[in-house]
Amino acid sequence: MLVNANLITEDQLMKALEQQKKEGGRLGSSLVTLGFISEERLVAFLSKQYGIPAINLTDYEIDEAVVRLIPAEVAQKYQIMPVARVGATLTIAMVDPSNVFAIDDIKFMTGYNVEPVVAAESAIREVIANSYEQSDALQNVIDSLQGVSNEAEFMDFVQDEEDDVDISSLKKQVDDAPVVKLVNLILAEAINRGASDIHIEPYEKKYRVRYRVDGVLYDIMQPPLKLKNALSSRLKIMSELDIAERRLPQDGRIKLKLGKRAVDLRVSVLPCLFGEKIVLRILDKGNLQLDLTKLGFEEKALADFREAITSPFGMVLVTGPTGSGKTTSLYSALSTVNDVGVNIMTAEDPVEYNLHGINQVQVREEIGLTFASALRSFLRQDPDIIMVGEIRDFETAEIGVKAALTGHLVLSTLHTNDAPGTISRLLNMGIEPFLVASSVVLILAQRLARKICKECIEEESVPKQALLNVGFTEEEAAIVKPMKGKGCSTCGNTGYKGRVALYEVMPVKEDLRELILEGASATEIKRTAIRLGMNTLRRAGLNKIKEGVTSIEEVLRVTFGD
């Protein structure tokens, strides 16, 4: 349409399409970025083309009650902004007024008739960032601060705080009701949403709070920037850290009771350019799934894993990146073998959950209590099963291997990409091939994939070639019906709710032992393991797609092609 109207040339259109292909986003946005058309001209053209008014959002003062009619995630997803409400009609500023899906969604969500107007994309982005999120998220927080009569009173408290405050004034401020209630609200809301982490981050001109839900970070609120010192000090006091030290990283712990639920929070404070970034890992024992049969194992993989953890001796290794559920798998394994007739010892950094009947040791490297020294002490404590939180160095690996060869079952974790690669990692650490071959009985690699929301699951139309490219066979591609989540209020319009583990279970049998002794590469070991019946992480993901548990997009996000 723009070419026909002589506003851009065919050549400019091709260049913009090329950029859009590389960087994503909207075509209009690429045309503006490349300087082929001004945003004002594009908006005026769209207005004329669709016969709807164009507005300049910077001239509007939007009522906060109108903003709160639409959740932040929906506004960001469709790049829209509620502008005004008159009776049963809601006026929505849009970048793309032809997006009927967005209009239908808003009608359904709000119950109002929707009247679209067109606005510049940059203006909509700016209003969402500055006005919308601040209003939607922070206003909800401020409304929840009982005892603070209005926003002005709360803001007065914030504005009194100077960046360089002395410790005595900080202590007074962090005990003030608004800060205490704001921190409590941030923590309670994260726990209720099922978040695994809370990120509190100061930047030059803004301060934001994000939650990691089902492995993905979401922007939740933007408290006033001047609140950063009082808020970080409140969290430091709760985790018994030094509020006077703002130049060095600190680690602590908070224990909370939410109703009858006991929740542990692991706190990490890191000095950044514009203040202290705080990350809190939520350790909710109520959400800890210790039943091996409910973690996502396939039948053969579960049988192999059970056989390994009930062996009288040997080493079982669980691998994967941070946050892939390794600790849950290990705790589940320990719970399965936890019996009055066995002595189980663990060395962890940190101890994430307290398990009854298991002797857990917190590693403290600053005083010399390392994994290696704890492991040495364990061997003098008559153990049957030893769990080492992580094999980080040659010394820990060597003691672990020797323990596995002298009648103990040793469980541990390692950071590698897949199960066959773990063998190479141990050899690179300096462990002799014959020791690795003799001690390791099974390696488990895992990832966490988001599950499709059951409330809004629907079939996804995917070309056969795309299914083949992902890894399905010709026969599978002909019959598989991939699913996806449309997005609803239950899942916060993400299409996903909860997570399921994908497992790659590699028992180290005779054929693999011979390859290890010969110094075979990870690729050869992988090929042989697949021939012997091992399902790779990608194959485990494809099986979950066939079962309708997760989506193609999610499996591609967390696994490599084989």
Backbone torsions as a table, in degrees:
resi	resn	phi	psi	omega
1	MET	NA	-39.8	179.9
2	LEU	-67.0	-36.3	178.6
3	VAL	-67.1	-45.9	-179.9
4	ASN	-61.2	-31.2	179.8
5	ALA	-85.5	5.2	-179.5
6	ASN	59.1	29.2	177.7
7	LEU	-89.1	-27.1	172.8
8	ILE	-138.5	163.5	178.4
9	THR	-95.5	165.0	177.8
10	GLU	-58.8	-40.7	-178.9
11	ASP	-63.2	-43.1	178.7
12	GLN	-63.4	-38.1	178.9
13	LEU	-62.2	-44.9	-179.4
14	MET	-62.1	-41.3	179.4
15	LYS	-64.0	-41.4	-179.9
16	ALA	-66.0	-39.9	178.3
17	LEU	-63.2	-38.0	178.8
18	GLU	-63.4	-44.9	179.8
19	GLN	-65.6	-39.5	179.9
20	GLN	-62.0	-38.4	179.4
21	LYS	-62.8	-41.3	-178.3
22	LYS	-72.7	-46.9	-168.9
23	GLU	-106.8	-7.0	-178.3
24	GLY	75.7	-166.9	-179.6
25	GLY	86.9	-167.3	-177.4
26	ARG	-93.6	154.0	179.5
27	LEU	-64.9	-42.4	179.5
28	GLY	-57.4	-41.0	-180.0
29	SER	-62.1	-41.7	178.6
30	SER	-65.4	-40.1	179.6
31	LEU	-63.1	-40.1	179.8
32	VAL	-69.2	-45.2	-179.2
33	THR	-58.7	-40.9	-178.7
34	LEU	-78.0	-5.8	176.5
35	GLY	80.0	17.5	-178.3
36	PHE	-80.6	-21.3	178.5
37	ILE	-154.3	146.4	179.1
38	SER	-82.8	155.5	-178.0
39	GLU	-62.9	-39.1	-178.8
40	GLU	-61.0	-42.3	-177.4
41	ARG	-67.9	-39.1	179.6
42	LEU	-63.9	-44.2	179.7
43	VAL	-63.1	-44.8	-179.8
44	ALA	-61.4	-39.9	179.7
45	PHE	-64.1	-47.3	-179.7
46	LEU	-62.4	-38.5	179.5
47	SER	-60.3	-46.0	-178.6
48	LYS	-67.4	-43.8	-175.9
49	GLN	-62.0	-44.8	-176.6
50	TYR	-94.6	-4.3	177.4
51	GLY	67.2	34.7	177.3
52	ILE	-126.3	154.1	-176.4
53	PRO	-67.1	152.1	172.5
54	ALA	-105.0	143.5	178.1
55	ILE	-130.2	153.8	174.6
56	ASN	-101.2	106.9	-173.3
57	LEU	-62.0	-26.0	-178.1
58	THR	-67.0	-19.5	179.4
59	ASP	-84.8	-7.6	-173.2
60	TYR	-100.2	139.0	169.9
61	GLU	-108.4	107.8	-171.4
62	ILE	-89.1	132.4	178.8
63	ASP	-67.1	132.4	-177.6
64	GLU	-62.7	-30.4	178.4
65	ALA	-64.1	-34.4	178.9
66	VAL	-71.5	-42.2	179.8
67	VAL	-58.3	-40.8	-175.1
68	ARG	-73.0	-4.5	177.6
69	LEU	-70.0	-24.6	-177.3
70	ILE	-123.5	127.7	179.4
71	PRO	-62.0	152.9	-178.5
72	ALA	-57.7	-41.6	-176.5
73	GLU	-61.8	-38.0	-178.9
74	VAL	-69.0	-42.3	178.9
75	ALA	-59.9	-42.6	-179.3
76	GLN	-70.0	-40.2	-178.0
77	LYS	-59.9	-46.6	-176.1
78	TYR	-97.1	-3.4	-175.1
79	GLN	53.4	60.4	180.0
80	ILE	-129.9	164.9	179.7
81	MET	-145.5	119.4	175.1
82	PRO	-67.0	132.4	-173.4
83	VAL	-109.5	-44.7	-176.8
84	ALA	-158.9	158.6	175.4
85	ARG	-131.8	126.9	175.9
86	VAL	-127.4	112.3	-176.7
87	GLY	61.0	-123.3	-178.0
88	ALA	-98.0	14.6	-178.0
89	THR	-113.5	128.6	179.2
90	LEU	-110.8	123.1	178.7
91	THR	-90.1	127.4	-176.9
92	ILE	-121.1	125.0	174.3
93	ALA	-82.7	130.0	-175.8
94	MET	-129.3	150.4	172.8
95	VAL	-79.7	-40.9	-177.2
96	ASP	-121.0	93.6	-176.2
97	PRO	-69.1	-6.9	179.2
98	SER	-88.1	-0.2	-177.3
99	ASN	-78.6	88.0	-176.1
100	VAL	-70.4	-26.6	178.6
101	PHE	-62.3	-43.4	-179.8
102	ALA	-62.7	-45.4	-178.1
103	ILE	-61.9	-44.9	179.4
104	ASP	-62.7	-41.4	179.5
105	ASP	-60.2	-44.8	-178.1
106	ILE	-66.7	-40.9	177.5
107	LYS	-58.1	-48.7	-176.9
108	PHE	-65.0	-41.5	-175.2
109	MET	-70.6	-40.4	-172.7
110	THR	-99.8	-24.8	-176.8
111	GLY	82.0	4.9	179.6
112	TYR	-99.3	158.8	167.8
113	ASN	-74.0	140.6	-176.5
114	VAL	-108.0	128.5	177.1
115	GLU	-115.5	108.0	-176.9
116	PRO	-80.4	145.6	167.7
117	VAL	-129.6	157.1	-176.7
118	VAL	-101.9	140.6	179.6
119	ALA	-143.0	162.2	-179.2
120	ALA	-67.1	141.0	-178.4
121	GLU	-61.0	-42.7	-178.1
122	SER	-62.8	-37.7	-179.7
123	ALA	-67.6	-41.4	179.4
124	ILE	-64.3	-44.2	178.5
125	ARG	-57.9	-45.7	-176.4
126	GLU	-64.3	-42.4	-178.8
127	VAL	-67.0	-39.4	177.7
128	ILE	-61.6	-47.1	-176.8
129	ALA	-65.6	-46.7	-172.9
130	ASN	-85.8	-48.9	-170.9
131	SER	-96.1	-48.8	-172.1
132	TYR	-63.3	-58.3	-176.0
133	GLU	-62.9	-41.4	179.8
134	GLN	-58.9	-43.2	-176.8
135	SER	-71.2	-49.0	-173.7
136	ASP	-66.1	-49.9	-175.0
137	ALA	-83.0	-50.3	-173.9
138	LEU	-70.6	-36.6	-179.6
139	GLN	-62.6	-38.8	177.2
140	ASN	-60.8	-39.9	178.9
141	VAL	-64.4	-48.1	-176.4
142	ILE	-63.2	-39.0	177.8
143	ASP	-62.2	-30.3	-177.4
144	SER	-80.6	-12.2	-178.3
145	LEU	-81.0	83.6	-179.9
146	GLN	-64.6	144.7	-178.6
147	GLY	96.1	-14.0	173.8
148	VAL	-106.0	114.6	-168.2
149	SER	-67.1	-34.7	179.8
150	ASN	-156.7	175.4	-176.8
151	GLU	-64.2	-36.1	-176.8
152	ALA	-60.3	-43.1	-178.5
153	GLU	-62.7	-40.9	179.4
154	PHE	-65.3	-44.3	-178.8
155	MET	-66.0	-33.4	177.0
156	ASP	-59.4	-43.0	-179.6
157	PHE	-60.6	-42.5	-178.2
158	VAL	-66.5	-45.1	-174.2
159	GLN	-68.4	-20.6	178.1
160	ASP	-67.9	-21.7	-172.9
161	GLU	-80.9	128.6	176.2
162	GLU	-96.6	158.3	-176.3
163	ASP	-65.1	-40.7	179.9
164	ASP	-102.0	89.4	-177.5
165	VAL	-104.7	153.9	176.5
166	ASP	-85.6	161.6	-171.5
167	ILE	-61.9	-39.0	-177.6
168	SER	-64.0	-40.5	179.9
169	SER	-70.6	-33.8	177.8
170	LEU	-62.6	-44.0	-179.0
171	LYS	-60.1	-39.1	178.8
172	LYS	-65.0	-44.2	-175.9
173	GLN	-65.4	-40.5	-176.4
174	VAL	-71.7	-14.7	176.1
175	ASP	-89.5	-7.4	179.7
176	ASP	-67.1	143.2	-176.1
177	ALA	-52.1	-45.5	-176.4
178	PRO	-57.8	-45.6	-178.0
179	VAL	-67.3	-44.7	179.9
180	VAL	-58.2	-46.6	-177.4
181	LYS	-69.7	-35.4	177.8
182	LEU	-64.4	-46.2	179.0
183	VAL	-62.0	-46.4	179.6
184	ASN	-58.8	-40.0	-179.1
185	LEU	-66.7	-43.5	179.0
186	ILE	-59.0	-44.2	-178.4
187	LEU	-68.7	-46.8	-177.4
188	ALA	-63.7	-42.1	-179.4
189	GLU	-63.1	-40.5	179.4
190	ALA	-63.4	-43.1	-179.5
191	ILE	-65.7	-43.0	-179.8
192	ASN	-65.3	-32.3	179.5
193	ARG	-81.1	-5.6	-179.3
194	GLY	76.2	27.7	179.5
195	ALA	-71.6	150.2	176.9
196	SER	-97.7	-24.7	-179.0
197	ASP	-144.1	151.7	172.6
198	ILE	-120.1	128.4	177.2
199	HIS	-111.9	122.5	178.3
200	ILE	-116.4	112.8	-165.2
201	GLU	-128.3	121.9	175.1
202	PRO	-92.8	135.6	174.8
203	TYR	-122.6	-178.0	-174.8
204	GLU	-60.8	-44.2	-174.8
205	LYS	-121.7	4.2	175.9
206	LYS	-151.6	166.7	-176.2
207	TYR	-133.3	125.0	-175.8
208	ARG	-132.0	156.4	177.3
209	VAL	-121.8	127.2	177.9
210	ARG	-124.0	147.3	174.2
211	TYR	-113.4	141.3	171.3
212	ARG	-96.9	112.0	179.8
213	VAL	-117.1	125.5	-178.0
214	ASP	52.3	38.7	173.2
215	GLY	86.1	-1.8	-178.0
216	VAL	-123.4	137.9	-179.5
217	LEU	-82.5	136.6	177.1
218	TYR	-126.7	136.8	176.2
219	ASP	-71.9	125.2	-175.2
220	ILE	-108.3	-47.4	-179.2
221	MET	-157.2	163.3	176.6
222	GLN	-128.2	88.5	177.6
223	PRO	-64.8	163.0	178.0
224	PRO	-58.9	140.8	-175.4
225	LEU	-58.7	-37.6	-175.8
226	LYS	-70.4	-4.0	179.3
227	LEU	-83.0	-8.1	-167.9
228	LYS	-59.8	-42.9	-177.2
229	ASN	-68.9	-41.7	-179.5
230	ALA	-66.2	-40.1	-177.7
231	LEU	-68.8	-44.5	179.9
232	SER	-66.6	-36.4	179.1
233	SER	-67.0	-38.3	177.7
234	ARG	-60.4	-45.5	-179.7
235	LEU	-66.6	-35.3	177.6
236	LYS	-65.9	-40.7	178.9
237	ILE	-64.1	-41.4	180.0
238	MET	-63.9	-33.2	-178.8
239	SER	-100.1	14.5	175.2
240	GLU	56.8	46.0	176.4
241	LEU	-105.7	172.2	-177.4
242	ASP	-84.8	110.9	-177.5
243	ILE	-75.3	-15.8	179.5
244	ALA	-79.6	-21.5	-177.7
245	GLU	-91.1	108.5	-178.9
246	ARG	-120.8	14.3	-178.3
247	ARG	-112.4	-15.5	-176.8
248	LEU	-117.9	150.5	175.6
249	PRO	-65.6	147.4	176.8
250	GLN	-138.1	149.8	177.9
251	ASP	-127.3	138.4	179.7
252	GLY	-150.9	-168.6	-176.4
253	ARG	-144.8	144.1	175.3
254	ILE	-125.4	135.5	173.9
255	LYS	-108.8	126.4	-178.5
256	LEU	-121.9	154.2	170.2
257	LYS	-121.1	118.5	178.6
258	LEU	-113.3	97.5	-171.7
259	GLY	67.1	-119.8	178.4
260	LYS	-98.2	-2.0	-178.0
261	ARG	-87.1	130.4	174.4
262	ALA	-98.4	124.4	-177.3
263	VAL	-124.9	132.8	175.4
264	ASP	-100.3	140.5	175.9
265	LEU	-121.5	127.5	175.8
266	ARG	-94.8	124.8	-172.0
267	VAL	-111.4	130.6	175.7
268	SER	-126.0	123.1	-179.4
269	VAL	-111.9	126.4	-177.0
270	LEU	-129.4	120.7	178.1
271	PRO	-68.4	123.8	177.4
272	CYS	-115.3	-173.7	-173.7
273	LEU	-60.2	-39.4	-174.2
274	PHE	-114.7	22.0	180.0
275	GLY	138.9	-169.8	-176.5
276	GLU	-95.5	123.2	173.6
277	LYS	-85.1	132.3	-179.7
278	ILE	-119.0	128.6	174.6
279	VAL	-119.4	127.2	178.7
280	LEU	-113.7	121.1	175.1
281	ARG	-91.3	125.0	-177.6
282	ILE	-91.0	120.3	179.8
283	LEU	-111.7	91.3	-175.4
284	ASP	-101.3	105.3	-176.6
285	LYS	-61.4	-27.4	179.4
286	GLY	-63.5	-27.1	-179.9
287	ASN	-95.0	0.2	-176.7
288	LEU	-75.1	117.9	-179.2
289	GLN	-96.1	109.2	-176.2
290	LEU	-105.5	7.9	178.5
291	ASP	-92.2	112.1	-176.8
292	LEU	-55.4	-33.8	-175.2
293	THR	-71.5	-13.8	-177.0
294	LYS	-105.1	7.2	-175.5
295	LEU	-87.0	-15.5	-179.7
296	GLY	116.3	5.9	178.9
297	PHE	-65.0	142.1	169.4
298	GLU	-83.3	164.1	-170.7
299	GLU	-55.1	-52.5	-176.3
300	LYS	-66.4	-41.9	-179.2
301	ALA	-61.2	-41.5	-179.7
302	LEU	-66.1	-40.4	179.0
303	ALA	-62.3	-43.8	179.4
304	ASP	-62.8	-43.4	-177.9
305	PHE	-66.5	-43.0	178.4
306	ARG	-60.3	-42.6	-179.4
307	GLU	-61.3	-41.1	-177.9
308	ALA	-67.5	-43.1	-174.9
309	ILE	-78.4	-11.0	175.1
310	THR	-102.5	8.5	175.2
311	SER	-67.7	149.5	179.0
312	PRO	-69.6	-26.5	178.8
313	PHE	-155.4	171.8	-179.5
314	GLY	119.8	176.3	-177.8
315	MET	-117.6	129.9	175.5
316	VAL	-114.5	123.2	-176.4
317	LEU	-113.9	134.8	176.4
318	VAL	-113.2	126.2	-175.7
319	THR	-124.5	159.6	179.7
320	GLY	151.7	164.8	-179.7
321	PRO	-72.0	172.1	176.7
322	THR	-57.8	136.8	177.0
323	GLY	79.5	19.1	-179.8
324	SER	-100.2	7.5	174.8
325	GLY	90.1	17.1	-178.6
326	LYS	-61.0	-44.5	-178.3
327	THR	-60.7	-42.5	179.3
328	THR	-60.9	-42.6	179.3
329	SER	-62.6	-42.8	-179.4
330	LEU	-66.7	-44.4	178.9
331	TYR	-62.6	-37.8	178.3
332	SER	-64.1	-41.9	178.8
333	ALA	-63.0	-44.3	-179.8
334	LEU	-63.7	-40.4	179.5
335	SER	-63.7	-34.8	-179.9
336	THR	-65.7	-38.6	-176.0
337	VAL	-98.5	-0.5	-178.1
338	ASN	-70.2	113.9	-175.4
339	ASP	-145.3	156.1	-177.8
340	VAL	-62.9	-20.1	-177.4
341	GLY	-88.6	0.2	-179.5
342	VAL	-124.7	148.6	176.9
343	ASN	-103.7	113.0	-178.5
344	ILE	-108.7	127.5	178.8
345	MET	-121.0	137.2	176.3
346	THR	-129.9	143.9	171.4
347	ALA	-117.8	119.8	-173.9
348	GLU	-133.5	152.9	177.1
349	ASP	-141.0	92.5	-1.4
350	PRO	-93.8	174.8	171.4
351	VAL	-74.3	111.6	-173.6
352	GLU	-82.5	-42.9	179.2
353	TYR	-133.9	142.6	176.4
354	ASN	-85.9	123.4	-179.4
355	LEU	-112.6	126.2	-177.5
356	HIS	-65.7	134.9	176.4
357	GLY	88.6	0.5	-179.8
358	ILE	-119.3	133.1	-178.8
359	ASN	-87.9	107.8	-173.8
360	GLN	-107.3	132.5	-179.5
361	VAL	-115.0	130.6	176.5
362	GLN	-87.2	118.9	178.0
363	VAL	-69.3	135.7	177.0
364	ARG	-136.2	91.7	-172.9
365	GLU	-64.1	-29.0	-176.4
366	GLU	-65.4	-21.2	178.1
367	ILE	-111.3	11.7	175.9
368	GLY	91.4	2.3	177.5
369	LEU	-88.4	83.8	-178.0
370	THR	-94.9	174.2	176.0
371	PHE	-57.9	-42.5	-177.0
372	ALA	-64.8	-44.9	-178.0
373	SER	-69.3	-36.0	177.1
374	ALA	-64.1	-41.9	-179.1
375	LEU	-62.9	-40.4	177.7
376	ARG	-61.8	-43.7	-180.0
377	SER	-65.3	-36.6	-179.8
378	PHE	-57.0	-39.3	-175.4
379	LEU	-65.7	-15.8	176.3
380	ARG	-98.6	6.5	-177.6
381	GLN	-109.4	19.4	177.5
382	ASP	53.3	56.4	-178.0
383	PRO	-85.4	156.2	169.7
384	ASP	-104.3	-42.1	-178.5
385	ILE	-128.4	132.7	179.8
386	ILE	-120.9	133.6	172.8
387	MET	-118.9	123.5	178.0
388	VAL	-108.1	121.8	-176.0
389	GLY	-48.3	-44.3	-178.1
390	GLU	-159.0	137.4	173.4
391	ILE	-91.0	107.9	-174.7
392	ARG	-104.9	-23.9	-172.8
393	ASP	-145.5	173.3	-177.2
394	PHE	-59.8	-42.4	-175.3
395	GLU	-60.3	-47.4	179.9
396	THR	-64.3	-44.1	-179.6
397	ALA	-60.5	-43.7	-177.0
398	GLU	-63.9	-46.9	-179.2
399	ILE	-65.2	-39.7	179.1
400	GLY	-61.5	-44.5	179.6
401	VAL	-63.2	-45.0	-179.4
402	LYS	-64.5	-38.4	177.3
403	ALA	-62.7	-40.4	-179.7
404	ALA	-65.9	-28.9	-178.7
405	LEU	-86.4	-7.9	-177.0
406	THR	-116.0	37.3	171.1
407	GLY	89.5	16.6	177.9
408	HIS	-116.5	148.1	171.4
409	LEU	-92.1	122.0	-177.4
410	VAL	-114.0	126.5	175.5
411	LEU	-114.4	138.8	178.4
412	SER	-158.0	175.0	177.6
413	THR	-121.3	159.3	-179.9
414	LEU	-147.6	148.5	178.1
415	HIS	-94.6	95.4	174.1
416	THR	-138.2	166.0	-175.1
417	ASN	-78.2	-34.6	-179.5
418	ASP	-149.3	177.0	-176.1
419	ALA	-66.1	-48.9	-179.6
420	PRO	-61.3	-33.7	-179.8
421	GLY	-65.6	-18.8	-179.6
422	THR	-66.7	-36.2	178.6
423	ILE	-59.8	-48.6	-180.0
424	SER	-60.4	-38.8	-179.4
425	ARG	-62.3	-44.2	179.1
426	LEU	-64.6	-40.1	179.5
427	LEU	-66.4	-39.3	178.7
428	ASN	-65.8	-28.7	177.8
429	MET	-69.7	-18.6	178.3
430	GLY	112.5	6.2	178.3
431	ILE	-78.4	135.0	-178.8
432	GLU	-65.9	143.0	-179.3
433	PRO	-55.6	-38.6	-177.3
434	PHE	-67.6	-30.6	177.5
435	LEU	-71.5	-41.4	178.4
436	VAL	-62.5	-48.3	-177.7
437	ALA	-61.4	-36.4	-176.8
438	SER	-80.5	-31.0	-171.0
439	SER	-94.6	-39.0	-173.4
440	VAL	-77.5	123.3	179.7
441	VAL	-102.6	-26.1	179.4
442	LEU	-161.9	144.3	175.2
443	ILE	-124.2	132.1	-179.1
444	LEU	-119.9	118.9	174.3
445	ALA	-104.7	143.5	-178.4
446	GLN	-146.3	157.5	173.7
447	ARG	-139.4	159.5	175.0
448	LEU	-110.4	125.5	177.4
449	ALA	-112.9	143.9	179.1
450	ARG	-72.5	141.1	178.4
451	LYS	-87.5	144.7	177.2
452	ILE	-67.6	137.3	179.1
453	CYS	-63.0	128.3	-177.4
454	LYS	-69.6	-22.3	-176.6
455	GLU	-77.5	-27.5	-175.3
456	CYS	-128.7	26.4	-179.7
457	ILE	-68.8	138.5	177.2
458	GLU	-150.5	160.4	-178.0
459	GLU	-73.0	143.9	-179.6
460	GLU	-111.1	133.7	179.4
461	SER	-87.2	113.2	-177.6
462	VAL	-126.3	129.3	178.6
463	PRO	-59.6	149.0	-177.9
464	LYS	-58.1	-39.3	-178.1
465	GLN	-62.5	-37.2	179.0
466	ALA	-64.4	-38.5	178.0
467	LEU	-64.8	-39.7	178.1
468	LEU	-65.8	-39.6	-180.0
469	ASN	-63.5	-34.3	-179.7
470	VAL	-69.1	-31.2	178.7
471	GLY	135.7	-1.1	177.6
472	PHE	-70.8	150.6	175.5
473	THR	-79.6	169.1	178.2
474	GLU	-55.4	-44.6	-177.7
475	GLU	-64.4	-42.9	-179.2
476	GLU	-65.9	-42.7	-177.5
477	ALA	-61.0	-28.2	-178.4
478	ALA	-74.4	-26.5	-174.3
479	ILE	-115.7	-17.7	-175.3
480	VAL	-67.4	141.0	178.6
481	LYS	-120.7	91.5	-179.5
482	PRO	-64.3	145.2	179.7
483	MET	-117.1	163.1	174.9
484	LYS	-149.3	165.5	176.5
485	GLY	-99.1	128.3	-178.6
486	LYS	-70.6	-31.6	-175.0
487	GLY	105.1	123.1	-179.8
488	CYS	-149.1	-178.8	-177.4
489	SER	-68.1	-28.0	-179.4
490	THR	-63.6	-40.9	-176.0
491	CYS	-103.6	13.8	179.6
492	GLY	64.0	32.6	178.9
493	ASN	61.7	23.4	177.7
494	THR	-94.6	-23.5	-176.5
495	GLY	88.4	-4.0	-177.4
496	TYR	-128.4	145.5	176.6
497	LYS	-148.7	115.2	-179.3
498	GLY	85.5	172.9	179.8
499	ARG	-135.0	156.7	176.7
500	VAL	-130.7	146.1	-178.9
501	ALA	-88.8	142.0	171.5
502	LEU	-106.0	128.4	-174.5
503	TYR	-117.9	140.7	171.0
504	GLU	-120.0	105.4	-173.4
505	VAL	-107.1	118.4	-177.2
506	MET	-119.0	95.9	174.2
507	PRO	-69.6	137.0	-179.1
508	VAL	-91.6	92.3	-179.4
509	LYS	-95.4	-175.3	-172.7
510	GLU	-54.3	-47.1	-177.7
511	ASP	-59.1	-41.4	-178.8
512	LEU	-72.2	-35.6	178.3
513	ARG	-59.3	-42.0	-180.0
514	GLU	-63.1	-41.8	179.2
515	LEU	-63.0	-40.3	180.0
516	ILE	-63.6	-43.2	-179.9
517	LEU	-64.4	-30.9	179.3
518	GLU	-81.6	-5.7	-179.2
519	GLY	74.8	33.0	-178.6
520	ALA	-65.6	155.5	-179.7
521	SER	-75.4	165.0	178.4
522	ALA	-60.4	-33.9	-179.7
523	THR	-64.6	-44.0	179.1
524	GLU	-64.8	-42.0	179.6
525	ILE	-62.5	-41.7	-179.7
526	LYS	-63.2	-45.5	-178.8
527	ARG	-59.1	-44.9	-179.4
528	THR	-66.9	-41.7	-179.6
529	ALA	-61.3	-40.4	178.5
530	ILE	-64.7	-41.7	178.1
531	ARG	-61.0	-33.5	-179.3
532	LEU	-83.2	1.9	173.9
533	GLY	110.1	8.5	179.7
534	MET	-76.0	132.4	172.5
535	ASN	-88.4	127.3	177.6
536	THR	-74.6	170.2	177.9
537	LEU	-58.6	-41.9	-180.0
538	ARG	-63.5	-43.2	-179.9
539	ARG	-64.0	-39.6	177.2
540	ALA	-61.0	-39.6	177.6
541	GLY	-65.1	-42.3	179.8
542	LEU	-62.8	-37.8	177.8
543	ASN	-63.8	-37.5	178.9
544	LYS	-69.6	-31.2	175.6
545	ILE	-66.4	-44.2	179.9
546	LYS	-61.0	-34.5	-179.9
547	GLU	-80.0	-7.5	-179.9
548	GLY	77.5	19.8	-177.5
549	VAL	-84.3	-40.4	-178.9
550	THR	-135.4	175.5	-174.7
551	SER	-104.8	164.2	177.6
552	ILE	-60.5	-44.6	-179.1
553	GLU	-55.4	-41.9	-177.1
554	GLU	-70.9	-39.6	179.2
555	VAL	-66.1	-40.1	177.3
556	LEU	-65.0	-31.5	-179.1
557	ARG	-68.4	-35.9	-171.5
558	VAL	-108.0	-7.0	-179.2
559	THR	-129.4	157.0	173.6
560	PHE	-91.2	154.9	172.9
561	GLY	-72.7	151.2	-178.6
562	ASP	-100.9	NA	NA
